[in-house]
Amino acid sequence: MIKKKVIKTPTLGINAKSYMWGADLLEIAKYCEKIAVENDITVTMEVPIVDIYRVSLIAPHIIINAQFMDPIEQGNTMGGVSAEALVDAGADGVILNHASAKPMTLSQLINAMKYAKKAGLYTFVCADSIEEVRIIASLHPTGIICEQSNLIGTGVVSSEEYIHSTTKAIRDYDPNIIVSQGAGIKNGNDIYRNIKNGSESGGGASGVFCCSDPIAKIDDFLDGILRAKKDFGSRIYKQEV
C-alpha cells in the first residue's frame, strides 16, 4: 500500500474539469503547490487524466485527484481507466459520481470505490440529494461532495438548510468522512459561509477557470479558507488502515 499524503481541513479544491490543460494548467498547479506549502493547508486539484503525471512532478504537496475512473481492474477493457493506472500516473485520489462525468450505476460506483481503495486512492464521491448522501455515506468514502446538480456553475450556493441536513446525515453515519459543500461558489465569502455551516472544504471549477484572472480568484478562495480555519479550526483526516 502506498503512503498517502496527509489531508488537513478545511481543504481548498481547484477543479480544472475540461477548462484548462497542458502548460497553462501546470502554471496553476505550481501556484497551488506554493500556497499549500506557505499556508500549511491541503489543496486538492482535479486535473484531466492526461495531465496527472506532469502535475505530480511539479506539485508534490497537493492532493491530485483524477476526475473519473472506470470500475475495472487490469484486463481487456478498451480505453478504460483503472485505479492502478491512476496511482502509477501520480494520482492521490479520484472524484466519483460527478454530475458532469460519465454516469455510473450504484453497482458500478460500489465497484469503483472498492478498486480505488484497494489501489490506495482517496475517494471523493459526489451526491445531490439527502438520499444519495445517506447511501454514499454508508460506503465510507474519504469525502462526500454535496452539491445540488441544478446549482453547479450558476453562482448560487446551496441553502443553509441543505448544508445542515446533508452534513448531519454524513456526521451521523461516519464522522471521519470529509464533508464538502459545493456548487455555485463564486468567492471566498461563499467558502467561509459554507464552512461556518458545516463544510470542511471550499473551491470551484468555473468560478476559477472561467474568470479573467484564475490566480486572483484562487487567492480570493484561499482567503476564505484561511479565515474559516482560524475561526472554526482544522482536523487531520484519519486514514483507513
Order of alpha helices (4+ residues) and beta strands (2+ residues): beta-alpha-beta-alpha-beta-alpha-beta-alpha-beta-alpha-beta-alpha-beta-alpha-beta-alpha-alpha
